[in-house]
Amino acid sequence: MEFSAQMIAGFLEGTIVGDPEAKVCDFAKIEEGRQGCLSFLYNDKYEEHLYTTESTIVLVSDKFEPKKPHQATLIKVADPRLAVAKLLNLYESMKPRRTGISPLAFVDPTAKIGKDCYIAPFVSIAENVEIGDNTTVYSNAVIYHDCKVGSRCILHAGCVIGADGFGFQPNADKTGYDKIPQIGNVIIEDDVEIGANTCIDRAMMGSTIIHQDVKLDNLVQIGHNNEIGAHTVMSSQVGIAGTTKIGQWCMFGGQVGVAGQCTIADQTMVGAQSGIPNDIKKPGQMLMGSPTIDGRLWRKAQAVIKQLPDMYQEFNRMKKEIAELKQQLSQAQS
């Protein structure tokens, strides 16, 4: 299906610079552009590609002014990234949506599957699981017994919902560990997306809860009895220890670690590879480092760390000079 620049600009409420009849039928990154493709430019470091790309149409900021000649028709919009996301959603919505349960999937007879769901090959859904309408579960995902998944969720390949939480205690004779039974479940609310090979542990008692519209990347670990607030997003390899409560609209970069039994305030943003050892009570903070501190302070500290070897040499030189001055003063007084 082809779309003209005029049609696209009308949909995005953008302004055309070039041929309004230019047509596209596919998407491409600007540095890999081809005839008939639409690309977008949102970062200045990619601007040079605009002047060499073969893409037919390029979305740019409404503040952008090209510095060199180019072949592409431009559509100026307020935010090129949001605009291309809007187009991709439209493009995706036009594709036929897969529904039904693959004959290669296992669904326990006691499980309840909502309307218009897609259960891919080699999915395993255990007893008493409930899944809402229009949810997609991709191959090799596993949903353990008694867990609940809402409507319009996406569970990517290999994710595991409801495995036992990590509960052990040393046994009485100190020869090993006794397992603490994990008798709770996992509740995933509507519009949640779970990345490939992400694990969400069942609660020891009660429920591990993933609230509405949470987005978890691949290889994320959510411990038992955690509660993840609505609209929170986590990048790959985030790990949340058990009995921790994360607020709404939080954003965690890759490899963030959170200690157990913490409470994290709403709208907390945490930079990649940071460690949170205790509660974050003030909402809306940007934190970095391990243990986490204010992001601006962390950046200043990192700048100082680079100077530490020179500062250490200077410190030793000053110590030596002070010692010499003290010795000279002592000799003069005597």
C-alpha positions in Angstrom: 0.0 0.0 0.0 1.4 3.4 -1.0 0.9 6.7 0.8 1.6 10.1 -0.6 3.4 12.9 1.2 0.2 14.9 1.1 -1.7 12.0 2.9 1.1 11.6 5.5 1.3 15.3 6.2 -2.4 15.5 6.6 -2.4 12.6 9.1 0.5 14.1 11.1 -0.6 17.8 10.7 2.8 18.5 9.2 4.1 20.8 6.5 5.5 19.5 3.1 8.7 20.8 1.7 9.0 19.3 -1.8 6.8 17.1 -3.8 3.3 16.5 -2.3 2.8 13.5 -4.6 5.9 11.7 -3.5 4.9 8.2 -2.5 6.2 5.6 0.0 5.4 2.0 0.8 8.0 1.2 3.5 10.2 2.5 6.3 13.9 2.7 6.5 16.6 4.2 8.7 17.9 7.4 7.2 21.4 6.0 6.7 19.9 3.0 4.9 17.3 4.8 2.9 15.9 3.4 -0.4 13.5 4.7 -3.0 9.9 4.4 -1.8 10.9 4.5 1.9 10.0 7.0 4.6 12.8 7.9 7.1 13.0 10.4 10.0 15.7 12.7 11.3 15.6 13.7 15.0 19.3 13.8 16.0 21.7 16.3 14.6 24.5 13.8 14.4 22.5 12.0 11.6 21.9 15.2 9.6 24.7 14.4 7.0 22.7 11.3 6.0 19.8 13.5 4.8 22.0 14.8 2.0 22.9 11.3 0.7 19.8 9.2 1.6 17.7 7.7 -1.1 14.6 7.7 1.0 11.7 9.4 -0.8 10.3 11.2 2.3 12.0 12.2 5.5 10.3 13.5 8.6 12.1 16.4 10.3 11.5 18.9 13.1 9.5 21.9 12.2 12.5 24.0 13.3 15.0 22.2 11.0 16.5 24.0 8.0 18.8 22.0 5.7 22.3 23.2 5.1 22.9 21.4 1.8 20.8 20.3 -1.2 18.9 17.0 -0.8 16.6 14.8 -2.9 14.0 13.8 -0.3 10.7 15.4 0.2 10.6 16.7 3.8 7.6 16.7 6.1 8.1 19.1 9.0 6.4 18.0 12.3 6.7 19.1 15.9 8.4 15.8 17.0 9.8 13.4 14.3 10.1 10.5 16.7 6.5 10.8 17.9 5.4 11.2 14.3 7.1 8.1 13.1 5.8 6.1 16.1 2.3 7.3 15.1 2.8 6.1 11.5 4.3 2.8 12.6 1.2 2.2 14.8 -1.0 3.0 11.8 1.0 0.7 9.6 0.9 -2.1 12.2 -2.9 -1.7 12.7 -3.4 -2.4 9.0 -1.8 -5.8 9.1 -4.1 -8.8 9.7 -3.9 -9.6 13.4 -3.2 -13.3 14.3 -5.6 -14.9 16.7 -6.3 -18.3 18.0 -4.4 -21.0 19.9 -1.7 -22.9 18.1 -2.2 -26.7 18.1 1.5 -26.8 19.2 0.7 -24.8 22.4 -0.3 -26.5 25.7 -3.2 -24.8 27.5 -4.5 -26.6 30.6 -8.3 -27.3 30.4 -8.9 -25.2 33.5 -7.3 -22.1 32.0 -9.5 -19.3 30.8 -8.5 -17.5 27.6 -10.2 -14.3 26.5 -11.5 -13.3 23.1 -9.2 -12.7 20.1 -6.1 -13.8 21.9 -3.1 -15.3 20.1 -1.3 -18.2 21.8 1.8 -19.1 19.7 3.5 -22.5 19.3 5.2 -24.1 22.3 3.5 -21.7 24.8 2.7 -23.5 28.1 -0.3 -22.2 30.1 -0.9 -24.0 33.4 -4.0 -24.7 35.5 -6.3 -22.0 36.6 -4.6 -19.3 34.5 -6.7 -16.4 33.4 -5.9 -14.3 30.3 -7.9 -11.3 29.1 -9.1 -10.3 25.6 -6.7 -9.4 22.8 -3.6 -10.6 24.5 -0.7 -12.1 22.6 1.6 -14.8 24.1 4.6 -15.6 21.9 6.5 -18.9 21.5 8.1 -20.6 24.5 6.5 -18.3 27.1 5.4 -20.1 30.2 2.6 -19.0 32.5 2.5 -21.0 35.8 -0.6 -22.0 37.7 -3.1 -19.5 39.1 -1.6 -16.4 37.5 -3.7 -13.8 35.8 -2.9 -11.7 32.7 -5.0 -8.8 31.7 -6.3 -7.6 28.3 -4.2 -6.3 25.4 -1.0 -7.6 26.9 2.0 -8.8 25.0 4.2 -11.6 26.4 7.3 -12.1 24.3 9.2 -15.3 23.6 10.7 -17.2 26.6 9.2 -15.0 29.3 8.3 -16.9 32.5 5.3 -15.7 34.6 4.9 -17.2 38.1 8.0 -19.2 38.7 8.8 -19.6 42.4 10.2 -16.6 44.2 13.8 -17.0 45.6 12.8 -18.1 49.1 15.3 -20.2 51.2 16.5 -20.3 54.7 19.4 -22.3 56.4 18.1 -25.5 57.9 18.3 -26.2 61.6 21.4 -28.5 61.4 23.3 -26.0 59.1 23.8 -28.6 56.4 21.9 -26.7 53.6 18.8 -24.7 52.9 15.1 -25.3 53.4 12.8 -24.1 50.6 10.1 -21.6 51.6 7.0 -22.6 49.7 5.8 -19.8 47.3 2.0 -20.2 47.4 1.0 -16.8 45.9 0.6 -15.8 42.2 1.3 -13.1 39.7 -1.3 -10.5 38.5 -0.5 -8.6 35.3 -3.0 -5.9 34.6 -4.1 -4.5 31.2 -1.8 -3.2 28.4 1.4 -4.6 29.9 4.3 -5.7 27.6 6.8 -8.3 28.9 10.1 -8.7 27.0 11.7 -11.9 25.9 13.2 -14.1 28.7 11.9 -11.7 31.4 10.9 -13.5 34.6 8.3 -12.4 37.1 8.3 -14.5 40.3 5.1 -15.5 42.1 4.5 -14.2 45.6 5.3 -16.2 48.7 1.9 -15.2 49.9 -0.6 -12.9 48.1 0.4 -11.5 44.7 3.3 -10.1 42.7 1.5 -7.3 40.8 2.4 -5.6 37.5 0.0 -2.7 37.2 -1.5 -1.2 34.0 0.6 -0.2 31.0 4.0 -1.3 32.5 6.6 -2.0 29.8 9.4 -4.4 30.7 12.4 -5.0 28.3 14.1 -8.3 27.7 15.9 -10.1 30.6 14.3 -8.2 33.4 13.9 -9.9 36.8 11.0 -9.1 39.0 11.2 -10.7 42.4 8.4 -12.2 44.6 5.8 -9.9 46.2 6.9 -6.9 44.2 4.5 -4.3 43.0 5.3 -2.3 39.9 3.3 0.9 39.5 1.3 1.8 36.4 3.2 3.2 33.3 6.6 2.3 34.7 9.2 1.2 32.2 12.4 -0.8 32.7 15.2 -1.5 30.3 17.1 -4.7 29.8 18.7 -6.6 32.7 17.0 -4.6 35.5 16.7 -6.7 38.7 14.2 -5.9 41.5 14.7 -7.9 44.7 11.6 -9.2 46.6 8.9 -7.3 48.4 9.8 -4.0 46.7 7.2 -1.4 45.7 7.9 0.7 42.6 5.8 3.8 42.0 4.0 5.0 38.9 5.7 6.5 35.8 9.2 5.4 36.9 11.9 4.9 34.3 14.9 2.5 35.0 17.8 2.3 32.6 19.6 -1.0 31.8 21.1 -3.1 34.6 19.6 -1.1 37.4 19.5 -3.1 40.6 17.0 -2.5 43.5 17.5 -4.1 46.9 14.6 -6.0 48.6 11.9 -4.4 50.7 12.4 -0.9 49.2 9.7 1.6 48.3 10.5 3.8 45.3 8.5 7.1 44.8 6.5 7.9 41.7 8.3 9.4 38.6 11.7 8.2 39.8 14.2 8.0 36.9 17.3 5.9 37.4 20.4 5.9 35.1 21.8 2.7 33.7 23.9 0.4 36.1 22.7 2.3 39.2 22.1 0.5 42.5 19.3 1.4 44.9 19.9 0.1 48.4 17.1 1.7 50.3 13.8 3.7 50.0 13.5 6.7 47.6 10.9 8.9 49.2 10.9 12.1 47.1 9.1 11.7 43.8 10.4 13.0 40.5 14.1 12.6 41.1 16.8 11.7 38.5 19.3 9.4 40.2 22.5 7.8 39.1 25.4 5.8 40.6 25.7 3.0 43.2 24.5 3.8 45.7 22.3 6.3 43.9 22.6 10.0 44.3 21.2 13.0 42.5 22.1 12.7 38.8 23.6 16.1 38.5 25.8 15.5 41.5 26.8 12.1 40.1 28.0 13.7 36.8 30.1 16.2 38.7 31.6 13.5 40.8 32.5 11.4 37.7 34.2 14.5 36.2 36.3 14.8 39.4 37.1 11.0 39.5 39.0 11.4 36.2 41.2 14.0 37.8 42.0 12.0 41.0 45.4 10.6 39.8 46.7 14.1 39.2 45.1 15.4 42.4 46.7 12.6 44.3 50.1 13.5 43.0 49.5 17.2 43.8 48.3 16.2 47.3 51.5 14.3 48.0 53.7 17.2 46.7 51.8 19.6 49.0 52.3 17.2 52.0 56.0 17.1 51.2 56.3 20.9 51.0 54.3 21.3 54.2 56.6 18.8 56.0 59.7 20.7 54.7 58.3 24.1 55.9 57.5 22.6 59.3 61.0 21.3 59.6 62.5 24.7 58.5 60.3 26.5 61.0 61.3 24.2 63.8 65.0 24.7 63.0 64.5 28.5 62.9 62.8 28.5 66.3 65.5 26.4 67.8 
